[in-house]
Structures are given as structure tokens and as C-alpha cells.
Amino acid sequence: MTAQPLSRSPGPRPRAIRNLPPPPTTPFDSAEEAWFWFIMANEARQAGARIRAGQGLVNRPCEPLDILRTLDQLYRKRRLLRDHLLVLAHYGRRQFAPDPECRREMRDHTIWCEAFAVLAPVLHEKGIVT
């Protein structure tokens, strides 16, 4: 008899993955809520968090990058301007909208409303916002 080389057995066969229906998702109530969620998720990712689909407390109909891509498309089509992005980012990090009653924030409030007048219908069309 000749010695045969030791080989590892292939092990158990992987089981067939069933096509399970996706878990139900909860769209955002408003575009502002989606924006604040995006900012928080982006800040967490920059701090080192690993963002995975379906791991949050609430299943959302999108990933944070979906909102970023939407914003990028609107900016490239010149439907949003640099001022819109700066105001969205500034108040997004603060986690509240500009106050129309505050004299210093009146212009920012106008820009904020202009930005969401463009962004909200697109997010609604994609099913991200109810």
C-alpha cells in the first residue's frame, strides 16, 4: 500500500440560504429627521463605528450613504447650492433647525427651508420619508 497524503475533509456543506422577506422598515416622518439621522450616523462612522444594515433599533429604508448620494446628485444638478450644504451641515451637527425668531439665524432658516423644499420630495419619492 502506498501512503496517501492527508487531506482535510471539505467539512459540512453550507446550507441553502432561504430567500426570506426583508424585515419591515420604518420610513422617516420628515426629511429633517432623515437629515439628523444621517448626520449622527456619519459622525459615528467617522469616530470608528461600523454601520451595518439591520443592526439599529429601527430598520430604516435606506443607508446613510443613500442620503449622501441624493444630496450629491442634487448639488451636481445645481438644485442645491454650496450655501445650502453649509447650512445643512452646520445645523445638522447641532441637531436642530435654525430658529426663524433669532435674528442671527433668520437667513440660515430661509436657506434651510429652501434646501428641504428641494430635498424632501426626492427623499419621499425614494421611500425614505413618508
FIKOLZA-1660 file (N, C-alpha, C; in steps of 0.1 Angstrom, whole numbers, plus 5000, padded with zeros to 4 digits):
% residues 130
   i   px   py   pz ch aa at
   1 5008 4988 5000  A  M  N
   1 5000 5000 5000  A  M CA
   1 5009 5012 5000  A  M  C
   2 5004 5022 4993  A  T  N
   2 5012 5034 4992  A  T CA
   2 5005 5044 5002  A  T  C
   3 5013 5052 5008  A  A  N
   3 5008 5062 5017  A  A CA
   3 5001 5073 5009  A  A  C
   4 4989 5076 5013  A  Q  N
   4 4982 5087 5006  A  Q CA
   4 4983 5100 5015  A  Q  C
   5 4985 5111 5008  A  P  N
   5 4986 5123 5016  A  P CA
   5 4973 5126 5024  A  P  C
   6 4976 5131 5036  A  L  N
   6 4964 5135 5044  A  L CA
   6 4957 5147 5038  A  L  C
   7 4945 5146 5037  A  S  N
   7 4937 5158 5031  A  S CA
   7 4926 5161 5041  A  S  C
   8 4923 5173 5041  A  R  N
   8 4913 5178 5050  A  R CA
   8 4899 5175 5043  A  R  C
   9 4890 5171 5051  A  S  N
   9 4877 5168 5045  A  S CA
   9 4871 5182 5043  A  S  C
  10 4862 5183 5033  A  P  N
  10 4856 5195 5030  A  P CA
  10 4847 5201 5041  A  P  C
  11 4844 5193 5051  A  G  N
  11 4836 5197 5062  A  G CA
  11 4821 5197 5058  A  G  C
  12 4813 5202 5067  A  P  N
  12 4798 5202 5064  A  P CA
  12 4795 5212 5052  A  P  C
  13 4786 5207 5044  A  R  N
  13 4782 5216 5033  A  R CA
  13 4774 5228 5038  A  R  C
  14 4776 5239 5032  A  P  N
  14 4768 5251 5037  A  P CA
  14 4753 5248 5033  A  P  C
  15 4745 5253 5042  A  R  N
  15 4730 5251 5040  A  R CA
  15 4726 5261 5030  A  R  C
  16 4715 5258 5023  A  A  N
  16 4710 5267 5013  A  A CA
  16 4703 5279 5021  A  A  C
  17 4706 5290 5016  A  I  N
  17 4700 5302 5023  A  I CA
  17 4687 5305 5017  A  I  C
  18 4677 5305 5025  A  R  N
  18 4663 5308 5021  A  R CA
  18 4662 5323 5018  A  R  C
  19 4654 5325 5008  A  N  N
  19 4651 5339 5004  A  N CA
  19 4640 5344 5014  A  N  C
  20 4644 5349 5025  A  L  N
  20 4635 5355 5035  A  L CA
  20 4631 5369 5031  A  L  C
  21 4618 5372 5034  A  P  N
  21 4614 5386 5030  A  P CA
  21 4622 5396 5039  A  P  C
  22 4625 5407 5034  A  P  N
  22 4633 5417 5042  A  P CA
  22 4624 5422 5054  A  P  C
  23 4631 5425 5065  A  P  N
  23 4623 5429 5076  A  P CA
  23 4616 5442 5073  A  P  C
  24 4605 5445 5080  A  P  N
  24 4598 5457 5077  A  P CA
  24 4606 5469 5081  A  P  C
  25 4605 5480 5073  A  T  N
  25 4613 5492 5076  A  T CA
  25 4603 5503 5080  A  T  C
  26 4609 5512 5087  A  T  N
  26 4601 5524 5092  A  T CA
  26 4607 5536 5085  A  T  C
  27 4599 5542 5075  A  P  N
  27 4604 5555 5069  A  P CA
  27 4604 5566 5079  A  P  C
  28 4612 5576 5076  A  F  N
  28 4613 5588 5085  A  F CA
  28 4600 5596 5083  A  F  C
  29 4597 5603 5094  A  D  N
  29 4585 5611 5094  A  D CA
  29 4587 5624 5086  A  D  C
  30 4599 5629 5085  A  S  N
  30 4602 5641 5078  A  S CA
  30 4616 5640 5072  A  S  C
  31 4619 5649 5063  A  A  N
  31 4632 5650 5057  A  A CA
  31 4642 5655 5067  A  A  C
  32 4637 5663 5076  A  E  N
  32 4646 5668 5087  A  E CA
  32 4651 5657 5096  A  E  C
  33 4642 5648 5099  A  E  N
  33 4645 5637 5108  A  E CA
  33 4655 5628 5101  A  E  C
  34 4653 5626 5088  A  A  N
  34 4663 5618 5080  A  A CA
  34 4676 5625 5079  A  A  C
  35 4676 5638 5078  A  W  N
  35 4689 5645 5078  A  W CA
  35 4697 5644 5091  A  W  C
  36 4690 5646 5102  A  F  N
  36 4696 5645 5115  A  F CA
  36 4702 5631 5117  A  F  C
  37 4694 5621 5113  A  W  N
  37 4698 5607 5114  A  W CA
  37 4711 5605 5106  A  W  C
  38 4711 5610 5094  A  F  N
  38 4723 5609 5085  A  F CA
  38 4735 5615 5092  A  F  C
  39 4734 5627 5097  A  I  N
  39 4745 5634 5103  A  I CA
  39 4750 5626 5115  A  I  C
  40 4741 5621 5124  A  M  N
  40 4746 5613 5135  A  M CA
  40 4753 5600 5131  A  M  C
  41 4748 5593 5121  A  A  N
  41 4754 5581 5115  A  A CA
  41 4767 5584 5109  A  A  C
  42 4768 5595 5102  A  N  N
  42 4781 5599 5096  A  N CA
  42 4791 5602 5106  A  N  C
  43 4787 5609 5117  A  E  N
  43 4797 5613 5127  A  E CA
  43 4801 5600 5135  A  E  C
  44 4792 5591 5137  A  A  N
  44 4796 5578 5143  A  A CA
  44 4806 5570 5135  A  A  C
  45 4803 5570 5122  A  R  N
  45 4812 5563 5113  A  R CA
  45 4826 5569 5113  A  R  C
  46 4827 5582 5113  A  Q  N
  46 4840 5589 5113  A  Q CA
  46 4847 5587 5127  A  Q  C
  47 4839 5584 5137  A  A  N
  47 4845 5581 5150  A  A CA
  47 4849 5566 5151  A  A  C
  48 4847 5558 5141  A  G  N
  48 4851 5545 5141  A  G CA
  48 4840 5534 5142  A  G  C
  49 4828 5538 5142  A  A  N
  49 4817 5528 5143  A  A CA
  49 4815 5521 5130  A  A  C
  50 4811 5509 5131  A  R  N
  50 4809 5501 5118  A  R CA
  50 4793 5501 5117  A  R  C
  51 4789 5506 5106  A  I  N
  51 4775 5507 5103  A  I CA
  51 4771 5495 5094  A  I  C
  52 4761 5488 5099  A  R  N
  52 4756 5476 5092  A  R CA
  52 4741 5477 5090  A  R  C
  53 4736 5472 5079  A  A  N
  53 4722 5473 5077  A  A CA
  53 4715 5463 5087  A  A  C
  54 4703 5468 5092  A  G  N
  54 4695 5460 5100  A  G CA
  54 4700 5458 5115  A  G  C
  55 4710 5466 5119  A  Q  N
  55 4716 5464 5132  A  Q CA
  55 4711 5475 5142  A  Q  C
  56 4703 5485 5137  A  G  N
  56 4698 5496 5145  A  G CA
  56 4686 5492 5153  A  G  C
  57 4681 5500 5162  A  L  N
  57 4669 5498 5169  A  L CA
  57 4657 5498 5160  A  L  C
  58 4658 5506 5150  A  V  N
  58 4647 5508 5140  A  V CA
  58 4652 5505 5126  A  V  C
  59 4646 5496 5118  A  N  N
  59 4651 5494 5105  A  N CA
  59 4646 5505 5096  A  N  C
  60 4656 5511 5090  A  R  N
  60 4653 5523 5081  A  R CA
  60 4653 5518 5066  A  R  C
  61 4646 5525 5057  A  P  N
  61 4645 5521 5043  A  P CA
  61 4658 5525 5035  A  P  C
  62 4668 5529 5042  A  C  N
  62 4680 5534 5034  A  C CA
  62 4692 5532 5043  A  C  C
  63 4703 5534 5037  A  E  N
  63 4716 5535 5044  A  E CA
  63 4720 5550 5045  A  E  C
  64 4729 5554 5054  A  P  N
  64 4733 5568 5054  A  P CA
  64 4738 5573 5041  A  P  C
  65 4746 5564 5034  A  L  N
  65 4752 5569 5021  A  L CA
  65 4741 5572 5011  A  L  C
  66 4729 5566 5012  A  D  N
  66 4719 5569 5002  A  D CA
  66 4715 5583 5003  A  D  C
  67 4714 5589 5015  A  I  N
  67 4711 5603 5016  A  I CA
  67 4722 5612 5011  A  I  C
  68 4734 5607 5014  A  L  N
  68 4746 5615 5009  A  L CA
  68 4746 5615 4993  A  L  C
  69 4743 5603 4987  A  R  N
  69 4743 5603 4973  A  R CA
  69 4732 5612 4967  A  R  C
  70 4720 5612 4973  A  T  N
  70 4709 5620 4969  A  T CA
  70 4713 5635 4970  A  T  C
  71 4720 5639 4981  A  L  N
  71 4724 5653 4982  A  L CA
  71 4735 5656 4972  A  L  C
  72 4744 5647 4969  A  D  N
  72 4754 5649 4959  A  D CA
  72 4748 5651 4945  A  D  C
  73 4738 5643 4942  A  Q  N
  73 4731 5644 4929  A  Q CA
  73 4724 5658 4927  A  Q  C
  74 4718 5662 4938  A  L  N
  74 4711 5675 4938  A  L CA
  74 4721 5686 4936  A  L  C
  75 4732 5685 4943  A  Y  N
  75 4743 5695 4942  A  Y CA
  75 4749 5696 4928  A  Y  C
  76 4751 5684 4922  A  R  N
  76 4757 5683 4909  A  R CA
  76 4747 5689 4898  A  R  C
  77 4734 5687 4901  A  K  N
  77 4724 5692 4891  A  K CA
  77 4721 5707 4894  A  K  C
  78 4728 5713 4904  A  R  N
  78 4727 5727 4908  A  R CA
  78 4713 5730 4913  A  R  C
  79 4707 5720 4919  A  R  N
  79 4694 5723 4926  A  R CA
  79 4696 5727 4940  A  R  C
  80 4708 5723 4945  A  L  N
  80 4713 5728 4958  A  L CA
  80 4726 5735 4956  A  L  C
  81 4728 5746 4964  A  L  N
  81 4740 5754 4963  A  L CA
  81 4749 5751 4975  A  L  C
  82 4761 5756 4974  A  R  N
  82 4770 5755 4985  A  R CA
  82 4765 5760 4998  A  R  C
  83 4758 5771 4997  A  D  N
  83 4752 5777 5009  A  D CA
  83 4742 5768 5016  A  D  C
  84 4734 5761 5008  A  H  N
  84 4725 5751 5013  A  H CA
  84 4733 5740 5021  A  H  C
  85 4743 5735 5015  A  L  N
  85 4751 5724 5021  A  L CA
  85 4757 5729 5034  A  L  C
  86 4763 5741 5034  A  L  N
  86 4769 5746 5046  A  L CA
  86 4759 5747 5058  A  L  C
  87 4747 5753 5054  A  V  N
  87 4737 5754 5065  A  V CA
  87 4732 5741 5070  A  V  C
  88 4730 5731 5060  A  L  N
  88 4726 5718 5064  A  L CA
  88 4736 5711 5073  A  L  C
  89 4748 5712 5070  A  A  N
  89 4759 5706 5078  A  A CA
  89 4760 5712 5091  A  A  C
  90 4760 5726 5092  A  H  N
  90 4762 5733 5105  A  H CA
  90 4751 5729 5114  A  H  C
  91 4738 5731 5110  A  Y  N
  91 4727 5728 5119  A  Y CA
  91 4725 5713 5121  A  Y  C
  92 4729 5705 5112  A  G  N
  92 4728 5691 5113  A  G CA
  92 4737 5686 5125  A  G  C
  93 4749 5692 5125  A  R  N
  93 4758 5688 5136  A  R CA
  93 4753 5693 5150  A  R  C
  94 4746 5704 5150  A  R  N
  94 4740 5709 5162  A  R CA
  94 4727 5702 5166  A  R  C
  95 4721 5694 5156  A  Q  N
  95 4709 5686 5158  A  Q CA
  95 4697 5694 5160  A  Q  C
  96 4696 5706 5155  A  F  N
  96 4683 5713 5155  A  F CA
  96 4683 5723 5143  A  F  C
  97 4672 5727 5139  A  A  N
  97 4670 5736 5128  A  A CA
  97 4672 5750 5132  A  A  C
  98 4676 5759 5123  A  P  N
  98 4678 5773 5127  A  P CA
  98 4664 5779 5131  A  P  C
  99 4665 5788 5141  A  D  N
  99 4654 5794 5147  A  D CA
  99 4650 5807 5139  A  D  C
 100 4638 5807 5133  A  P  N
 100 4634 5818 5125  A  P CA
 100 4632 5831 5133  A  P  C
 101 4630 5830 5146  A  E  N
 101 4628 5841 5155  A  E CA
 101 4641 5847 5159  A  E  C
 102 4652 5840 5158  A  C  N
 102 4665 5845 5162  A  C CA
 102 4671 5853 5151  A  C  C
 103 4675 5866 5153  A  R  N
 103 4679 5875 5143  A  R CA
 103 4692 5869 5135  A  R  C
 104 4701 5863 5142  A  R  N
 104 4713 5857 5136  A  R CA
 104 4710 5845 5128  A  R  C
 105 4699 5839 5130  A  E  N
 105 4696 5826 5123  A  E CA
 105 4685 5828 5112  A  E  C
 106 4680 5840 5110  A  M  N
 106 4669 5842 5100  A  M CA
 106 4673 5838 5086  A  M  C
 107 4685 5842 5082  A  R  N
 107 4689 5839 5068  A  R CA
 107 4691 5824 5067  A  R  C
 108 4698 5818 5077  A  D  N
 108 4700 5804 5077  A  D CA
 108 4687 5796 5077  A  D  C
 109 4677 5801 5083  A  H  N
 109 4664 5794 5083  A  H CA
 109 4658 5795 5069  A  H  C
 110 4659 5806 5062  A  T  N
 110 4655 5807 5048  A  T CA
 110 4662 5797 5039  A  T  C
 111 4675 5796 5041  A  I  N
 111 4683 5787 5033  A  I CA
 111 4680 5772 5036  A  I  C
 112 4678 5770 5049  A  W  N
 112 4674 5756 5054  A  W CA
 112 4660 5752 5048  A  W  C
 113 4651 5761 5048  A  C  N
 113 4638 5758 5042  A  C CA
 113 4639 5756 5026  A  C  C
 114 4647 5764 5020  A  E  N
 114 4649 5762 5005  A  E CA
 114 4655 5748 5003  A  E  C
 115 4665 5744 5011  A  A  N
 115 4672 5731 5009  A  A CA
 115 4662 5720 5011  A  A  C
 116 4654 5720 5021  A  F  N
 116 4644 5709 5023  A  F CA
 116 4632 5710 5013  A  F  C
 117 4630 5721 5007  A  A  N
 117 4619 5722 4997  A  A CA
 117 4624 5714 4985  A  A  C
 118 4637 5713 4983  A  V  N
 118 4643 5705 4972  A  V CA
 118 4645 5691 4976  A  V  C
 119 4650 5689 4988  A  L  N
 119 4654 5675 4993  A  L CA
 119 4642 5666 4996  A  L  C
 120 4632 5672 5003  A  A  N
 120 4621 5664 5008  A  A CA
 120 4614 5656 4997  A  A  C
 121 4610 5662 4986  A  P  N
 121 4603 5655 4976  A  P CA
 121 4611 5643 4970  A  P  C
 122 4624 5645 4969  A  V  N
 122 4633 5634 4964  A  V CA
 122 4633 5623 4974  A  V  C
 123 4635 5626 4986  A  L  N
 123 4635 5615 4997  A  L CA
 123 4622 5608 4997  A  L  C
 124 4611 5616 4996  A  H  N
 124 4597 5610 4996  A  H CA
 124 4596 5600 4984  A  H  C
 125 4600 5604 4972  A  E  N
 125 4600 5596 4960  A  E CA
 125 4607 5583 4962  A  E  C
 126 4618 5584 4969  A  K  N
 126 4626 5572 4971  A  K CA
 126 4621 5563 4982  A  K  C
 127 4611 5567 4989  A  G  N
 127 4605 5560 5000  A  G CA
 127 4612 5561 5013  A  G  C
 128 4621 5570 5014  A  I  N
 128 4629 5573 5027  A  I CA
 128 4621 5580 5037  A  I  C
 129 4612 5589 5032  A  V  N
 129 4604 5598 5040  A  V CA
 129 4589 5595 5037  A  V  C
 130 4580 5595 5047  A  T  N
 130 4566 5592 5045  A  T CA
 130 4559 5604 5039  A  T  C
% end
